Amino acid sequence: MRIHSKIVAIAVCFGVFLLLYFFGGNAADEPPLKEVANEKHFPFFNQVEDFAPAKESKRNTEEPQKPPRLIRKEPKLSSRGGGNVIAKTRQKSEVGHPVSKVTRAEDVMHLAVVACGNRLDETLNMVKSALLFSIKKIKFHIFAEEDLAEQFEKGVILKDVDSLLYVDTDVLFLRPMDDIWRFLKAFNSTQLAAMAPEHEIPKIGWYSRFARHPFYGVTGVNSGVMLMNLTRIRSTLFRNSMIASGLSWENLLHPLYQKYKNHITWGDQDLLNIIFHYNPECLYIFPCQWNYRPDHCMYGSNCKAGEEEGVSILHGNRGVYHDDKQPAFRVVYDAIHEYPFEENMFQSLFYPLQTKFLDTVNTLCGRIPQVFLKQIEKTMRAVYEKKVVRHVRLPHEK
């Protein structure tokens, strides 16, 4: 009887051991529960992987600014207006957008921005505008100030990114980012970057009148929207006025700045103009509606492509989103800023925008409302048809 009891006890213990081994082994092969939750239920983090908005702070112009650093951490939500963009977009992404475990590189677009000083709200609104209409996934690269970073780390500067769209914080997308991304395929064999002209009319352009350094073409180019093939940039030796054999991008910028620092006004934009002055074959030129600024309407309408097709990307430089000098620009900014993601875009975005635009028709930029409204209306109709109409089935359809 004792022998029989021992045999039973040994068998039970052995069975428990096998169960523990089985469950323990399988658990080791599975990803942690937290990671599974992020991938399955929070697809937004597959879209926005590098989002770290800078904290708002007053810029002390008397102290030298410390260099920015690329931050990689989970987004912190702001309690102010545009801060809800992250949370609400996450909710939006959970519906009808299953996440694939394997995403091809060509299915992801890369968008970079430098957020300095008190540009937090502008940056969040830019991100919001990009997410409203875009089709492919977007990976954001946010360069922030010392508030969120100790020191600029050279080793993380997008070395594995093939192509990138850089925009200023005061940029708003009025159509899918996918459309400007397609210009990469329009590059010829020597082109490695794309920008829009600084102005359409030389006699009133800034560079053609005031520049004390070389610049691209007749009117120069504006760097507020810049599409780049980083792979080509890394492998190119750029002609310059210092070394006959040419210099790589990373070895060119600092000596170029040292040479022209007493003659440049617009910082990096001036350096880019100097570079492409000596290497014009490397630059692809966007039409003006891809970088539409107050200069295109405050002296009279001079962006013909914008009049015909509507503004694709709105660039509110000169601080026009935050004063009353160009109310047409501010109306667009406020409409996107106040739009809640879960609401109908026509009812809660386009119609309020259209109504508020009536108050701007007596201004130089507001007198041509179709320039500001045409493309955004077209884009919203396309989004509506894709997300709603094509999913509606007639009663007789199975």
C-alpha positions as CSV (number, residue, x, y, z in Angstrom):
1,M,0.0,0.0,0.0
2,R,2.9,2.4,0.9
3,I,4.6,1.5,-2.4
4,H,1.5,2.2,-4.3
5,S,1.0,5.6,-2.5
6,K,4.6,6.6,-3.4
7,I,4.1,5.7,-7.0
8,V,1.0,7.8,-7.2
9,A,2.8,10.7,-5.4
10,I,5.7,10.5,-7.8
11,A,3.4,10.5,-10.8
12,V,1.5,13.5,-9.6
13,C,4.7,15.4,-8.9
14,F,6.0,14.5,-12.4
15,G,2.7,15.7,-14.0
16,V,2.9,19.0,-12.2
17,F,6.5,19.4,-13.3
18,L,5.6,18.8,-16.9
19,L,2.8,21.3,-16.7
20,L,5.1,23.9,-15.2
21,Y,7.7,23.2,-17.8
22,F,5.2,23.4,-20.6
23,F,3.6,26.8,-19.5
24,G,7.0,28.2,-18.5
25,G,8.6,27.4,-21.8
26,N,5.7,28.8,-23.9
27,A,5.6,32.0,-21.8
28,A,9.3,32.5,-22.5
29,D,8.6,32.4,-26.2
30,E,5.8,35.0,-26.1
31,P,6.4,38.8,-26.1
32,P,5.8,40.6,-22.8
33,L,2.1,41.5,-22.2
34,K,2.9,45.2,-22.4
35,E,4.4,44.9,-25.8
36,V,1.5,42.9,-27.2
37,A,-0.9,45.5,-25.9
38,N,1.0,48.3,-27.6
39,E,1.1,46.5,-30.9
40,K,-2.4,45.2,-31.0
41,H,-4.4,48.0,-29.3
42,F,-2.3,51.1,-29.8
43,P,-1.3,51.2,-33.5
44,F,-0.7,54.9,-33.2
45,F,2.7,54.2,-31.7
46,N,3.7,52.4,-34.9
47,Q,2.8,55.6,-36.7
48,V,4.4,58.1,-34.3
49,E,7.5,56.5,-33.0
50,D,9.7,59.5,-32.3
51,F,7.4,62.1,-30.8
52,A,8.7,64.2,-28.0
53,P,7.2,67.7,-28.0
54,A,9.3,70.4,-26.3
55,K,7.9,72.1,-23.1
56,E,6.8,75.6,-23.6
57,S,9.4,78.1,-22.2
58,K,10.2,81.7,-22.7
59,R,13.3,82.1,-24.8
60,N,16.0,84.2,-23.2
61,T,17.6,86.0,-26.2
62,E,20.5,87.2,-24.0
63,E,21.7,83.6,-23.4
64,P,23.2,81.5,-26.1
65,Q,21.0,78.6,-27.2
66,K,22.2,75.1,-26.6
67,P,22.1,72.7,-29.5
68,P,19.0,70.6,-29.9
69,R,18.9,66.8,-29.6
70,L,16.7,64.2,-31.2
71,I,14.5,62.8,-28.4
72,R,13.1,59.3,-28.6
73,K,10.4,58.7,-25.9
74,E,6.7,58.2,-25.6
75,P,4.7,61.4,-26.2
76,K,3.8,63.5,-23.2
77,L,0.3,65.0,-23.5
78,S,-0.3,68.6,-23.1
79,S,-3.4,69.9,-21.3
80,R,-3.6,72.8,-23.7
81,G,-5.6,72.9,-27.0
82,G,-3.6,71.0,-29.5
83,G,-2.2,68.6,-26.8
84,N,-5.1,66.2,-27.2
85,V,-3.9,65.4,-30.7
86,I,-1.9,62.4,-29.4
87,A,-4.6,60.8,-27.3
88,K,-7.4,61.4,-29.8
89,T,-5.3,60.2,-32.8
90,R,-4.6,57.0,-30.8
91,Q,-8.3,56.4,-30.4
92,K,-8.9,57.1,-34.1
93,S,-6.1,54.8,-35.2
94,E,-7.6,51.9,-33.2
95,V,-10.7,51.9,-35.5
96,G,-10.3,50.2,-38.8
97,H,-6.5,50.3,-39.0
98,P,-5.1,46.8,-38.1
99,V,-1.3,47.0,-37.6
100,S,0.9,44.7,-39.6
101,K,3.8,43.2,-37.8
102,V,6.0,43.7,-40.8
103,T,5.9,47.2,-42.4
104,R,7.8,47.8,-45.6
105,A,10.2,50.8,-45.6
106,E,8.4,52.3,-48.5
107,D,5.1,52.2,-46.6
108,V,6.4,54.7,-44.0
109,M,7.0,58.4,-44.5
110,H,9.4,60.3,-42.3
111,L,8.6,63.8,-41.2
112,A,11.1,66.0,-39.2
113,V,10.6,69.3,-37.4
114,V,12.7,71.4,-35.0
115,A,10.6,72.6,-32.0
116,C,12.2,75.5,-30.2
117,G,11.1,78.0,-27.6
118,N,7.4,78.4,-27.4
119,R,6.6,76.5,-30.6
120,L,4.9,73.5,-28.8
121,D,1.3,74.3,-29.9
122,E,2.4,75.1,-33.5
123,T,4.3,71.8,-33.6
124,L,1.3,69.8,-32.3
125,N,-1.0,71.6,-34.8
126,M,1.4,70.7,-37.7
127,V,1.4,67.1,-36.6
128,K,-2.4,67.1,-36.4
129,S,-2.8,68.5,-39.9
130,A,-0.4,65.8,-41.2
131,L,-2.4,63.0,-39.5
132,L,-5.8,64.3,-40.6
133,F,-5.4,63.5,-44.3
134,S,-2.4,61.3,-44.8
135,I,-2.8,57.7,-46.0
136,K,0.5,56.0,-45.3
137,K,2.0,55.7,-41.8
138,I,4.2,58.7,-40.7
139,K,7.2,58.4,-38.4
140,F,7.9,61.8,-36.7
141,H,11.4,63.0,-35.8
142,I,11.1,65.8,-33.3
143,F,14.2,67.8,-32.5
144,A,13.7,69.6,-29.2
145,E,15.6,72.2,-27.1
146,E,17.7,71.7,-24.0
147,D,14.5,71.6,-22.0
148,L,14.1,67.9,-22.9
149,A,17.7,67.0,-23.8
150,E,21.2,67.1,-22.3
151,Q,23.3,67.5,-25.4
152,F,23.0,66.9,-29.1
153,E,24.0,63.3,-29.9
154,K,25.4,63.0,-33.4
155,G,25.1,59.2,-33.4
156,V,21.3,59.3,-33.7
157,I,20.9,61.6,-36.7
158,L,18.7,59.5,-39.0
159,K,21.5,57.3,-40.3
160,D,19.1,54.6,-41.3
161,V,16.5,56.8,-42.9
162,D,16.5,56.9,-46.7
163,S,14.2,59.9,-47.3
164,L,12.8,62.6,-45.2
165,L,10.4,65.6,-45.3
166,Y,11.5,68.5,-43.1
167,V,9.0,71.3,-42.3
168,D,9.0,74.3,-40.0
169,T,6.7,74.3,-37.0
170,D,4.4,76.9,-38.7
171,V,3.5,74.6,-41.6
172,L,0.0,73.1,-42.1
173,F,-0.8,70.3,-44.4
174,L,-4.0,70.9,-46.4
175,R,-3.8,67.6,-48.3
176,P,-2.1,64.2,-47.7
177,M,1.6,64.2,-47.0
178,D,1.6,61.2,-49.4
179,D,1.2,63.7,-52.3
180,I,4.4,65.6,-51.6
181,W,6.2,62.4,-50.8
182,R,5.6,61.2,-54.4
183,F,7.9,64.0,-55.6
184,L,10.8,61.7,-54.6
185,K,10.0,59.6,-57.6
186,A,10.2,62.7,-59.8
187,F,13.9,63.3,-58.9
188,N,16.3,62.7,-61.7
189,S,19.7,61.0,-61.2
190,T,21.4,64.0,-59.7
191,Q,18.6,65.6,-57.6
192,L,18.7,64.9,-53.9
193,A,16.5,67.6,-52.4
194,A,13.4,69.7,-53.2
195,M,12.3,73.1,-52.1
196,A,10.0,75.9,-53.4
197,P,11.3,79.3,-54.6
198,E,11.6,82.0,-51.9
199,H,9.6,84.3,-54.2
200,E,7.9,84.3,-57.6
201,I,8.8,87.9,-58.6
202,P,12.5,88.8,-58.4
203,K,11.9,92.6,-58.0
204,I,10.2,92.1,-54.7
205,G,12.0,88.9,-53.5
206,W,14.3,89.1,-50.5
207,Y,17.3,87.4,-51.9
208,S,17.3,89.2,-55.2
209,R,17.2,92.6,-53.3
210,F,19.2,92.1,-50.1
211,A,21.3,89.0,-50.0
212,R,25.1,89.5,-49.4
213,H,26.0,85.9,-50.3
214,P,25.4,83.5,-53.2
215,F,21.9,82.0,-53.5
216,Y,20.1,79.6,-55.7
217,G,18.6,80.8,-59.0
218,V,17.0,84.2,-59.4
219,T,15.0,84.4,-56.2
220,G,16.6,81.8,-53.9
221,V,14.7,79.0,-52.2
222,N,12.7,78.7,-49.0
223,S,13.7,75.9,-46.6
224,G,10.4,75.8,-44.6
225,V,9.4,72.7,-46.6
226,M,12.3,70.5,-47.8
227,L,12.1,67.0,-49.1
228,M,15.4,65.1,-49.0
229,N,16.8,61.8,-50.2
230,L,19.3,61.3,-47.4
231,T,20.9,58.3,-49.0
232,R,22.0,60.5,-51.9
233,I,23.0,63.4,-49.6
234,R,25.3,61.1,-47.6
235,S,27.1,59.9,-50.7
236,T,27.6,63.2,-52.5
237,L,30.6,65.5,-52.6
238,F,29.3,69.1,-52.9
239,R,31.1,71.8,-54.9
240,N,31.9,74.9,-52.9
241,S,34.1,78.0,-52.9
242,M,36.6,76.6,-50.3
243,I,37.9,73.2,-51.4
244,A,38.2,72.2,-55.1
245,S,37.7,68.5,-54.5
246,G,34.3,69.0,-52.9
247,L,33.1,68.2,-49.4
248,S,30.6,65.8,-47.9
249,W,27.4,67.3,-46.3
250,E,28.6,66.8,-42.7
251,N,32.1,68.3,-43.5
252,L,30.7,71.2,-45.4
253,L,28.2,72.9,-43.1
254,H,30.5,74.1,-40.3
255,P,33.2,75.7,-42.5
256,L,30.5,77.2,-44.7
257,Y,28.9,78.8,-41.7
258,Q,32.3,80.1,-40.5
259,K,32.9,81.7,-43.9
260,Y,29.5,83.4,-44.3
261,K,28.3,83.9,-40.6
262,N,28.7,87.7,-40.9
263,H,26.7,87.8,-44.1
264,I,23.7,85.5,-43.5
265,T,20.3,86.6,-42.1
266,W,18.1,83.5,-42.3
267,G,20.5,80.9,-40.8
268,D,20.2,77.4,-42.3
269,Q,18.1,78.6,-45.2
270,D,21.0,80.9,-46.3
271,L,23.4,78.1,-46.0
272,L,21.2,75.8,-48.2
273,N,21.0,78.6,-50.8
274,I,24.8,78.9,-50.9
275,I,25.1,75.1,-51.2
276,F,22.6,74.8,-54.1
277,H,24.1,77.9,-55.8
278,Y,27.2,75.8,-56.4
279,N,25.3,72.6,-56.9
280,P,22.1,73.6,-58.8
281,E,21.8,70.2,-60.5
282,C,21.1,68.6,-57.1
283,L,17.9,70.5,-56.5
284,Y,14.3,69.8,-57.6
285,I,12.0,72.8,-57.4
286,F,8.4,72.6,-56.0
287,P,5.6,74.7,-57.3
288,C,4.7,77.5,-54.9
289,Q,1.5,75.9,-53.6
290,W,3.6,73.4,-51.7
291,N,5.1,76.2,-49.6
292,Y,2.5,79.0,-49.6
293,R,3.4,82.0,-47.5
294,P,2.1,85.5,-46.8
295,D,4.6,86.8,-49.4
296,H,2.4,85.1,-52.1
297,C,-0.6,87.2,-51.3
298,M,0.3,90.2,-49.2
299,Y,1.7,92.1,-52.2
300,G,-1.0,90.9,-54.5
301,S,-1.5,87.3,-55.6
302,N,1.6,85.9,-57.3
303,C,1.3,82.2,-56.9
304,K,-0.6,81.2,-60.0
305,A,-0.4,77.5,-59.3
306,G,-2.0,78.1,-55.9
307,E,-4.9,80.0,-57.6
308,E,-5.5,77.1,-60.0
309,E,-5.1,74.1,-57.7
310,G,-5.4,75.6,-54.2
311,V,-2.8,75.6,-51.4
312,S,-1.3,72.2,-50.7
313,I,0.9,73.2,-47.7
314,L,0.4,76.5,-45.8
315,H,3.4,78.1,-44.3
316,G,2.5,80.8,-41.8
317,N,5.8,82.5,-41.3
318,R,6.2,86.0,-39.9
319,G,4.1,84.8,-36.9
320,V,0.8,85.3,-38.8
321,Y,-1.0,82.5,-37.0
322,H,-0.8,84.5,-33.8
323,D,-1.5,88.1,-34.7
324,D,-4.1,90.0,-36.8
325,K,-1.8,90.9,-39.7
326,Q,-3.0,88.1,-42.0
327,P,-6.3,86.8,-40.7
328,A,-6.7,84.4,-43.6
329,F,-3.8,82.4,-42.3
330,R,-5.0,82.5,-38.7
331,V,-8.4,81.3,-39.6
332,V,-7.0,78.1,-41.1
333,Y,-4.7,77.6,-38.1
334,D,-7.5,78.0,-35.6
335,A,-9.9,75.8,-37.5
336,I,-7.4,72.8,-37.5
337,H,-6.4,73.6,-33.9
338,E,-10.0,73.5,-32.6
339,Y,-11.2,70.5,-34.7
340,P,-11.8,67.4,-32.5
341,F,-10.6,64.2,-34.3
342,E,-13.7,62.2,-33.7
343,E,-16.0,64.7,-35.4
344,N,-17.2,64.9,-39.0
345,M,-14.7,66.9,-40.9
346,F,-17.1,68.7,-43.1
347,Q,-19.3,69.8,-40.2
348,S,-16.6,70.5,-37.6
349,L,-13.7,71.6,-39.8
350,F,-14.6,72.8,-43.3
351,Y,-17.9,74.6,-42.7
352,P,-16.6,76.6,-39.7
353,L,-13.5,77.4,-41.7
354,Q,-15.6,78.5,-44.7
355,T,-17.8,80.7,-42.5
356,K,-14.9,82.3,-40.7
357,F,-13.3,83.1,-44.0
358,L,-16.1,85.5,-44.8
359,D,-14.5,87.9,-42.2
360,T,-11.2,88.0,-44.1
361,V,-12.5,88.8,-47.6
362,N,-11.5,92.5,-47.2
363,T,-7.8,91.6,-46.7
364,L,-5.2,91.1,-49.4
365,C,-4.9,87.3,-48.7
366,G,-8.5,86.7,-47.8
367,R,-9.9,88.2,-51.0
368,I,-9.0,85.0,-52.8
369,P,-10.6,82.4,-50.5
370,Q,-10.5,79.6,-53.2
371,V,-6.7,79.5,-52.8
372,F,-7.0,78.5,-49.1
373,L,-10.2,76.4,-49.4
374,K,-10.0,74.6,-52.7
375,Q,-7.5,71.9,-51.8
376,I,-8.7,71.2,-48.3
377,E,-12.2,70.7,-49.5
378,K,-11.0,68.4,-52.3
379,T,-8.9,66.4,-49.8
380,M,-11.8,66.0,-47.3
381,R,-14.1,64.8,-50.0
382,A,-11.5,62.2,-51.0
383,V,-11.1,61.1,-47.4
384,Y,-14.9,60.9,-46.9
385,E,-15.3,58.8,-50.1
386,K,-12.6,56.5,-49.1
387,K,-13.5,56.0,-45.5
388,V,-17.3,56.2,-45.7
389,V,-18.8,55.9,-49.2
390,R,-16.9,52.9,-50.4
391,H,-17.9,50.9,-47.2
392,V,-21.6,51.5,-47.7
393,R,-23.4,48.6,-49.4
394,L,-26.7,48.8,-51.1
395,P,-29.6,46.7,-49.7
396,H,-29.4,44.1,-52.4
397,E,-25.7,43.6,-52.1
398,K,-24.4,40.7,-49.9
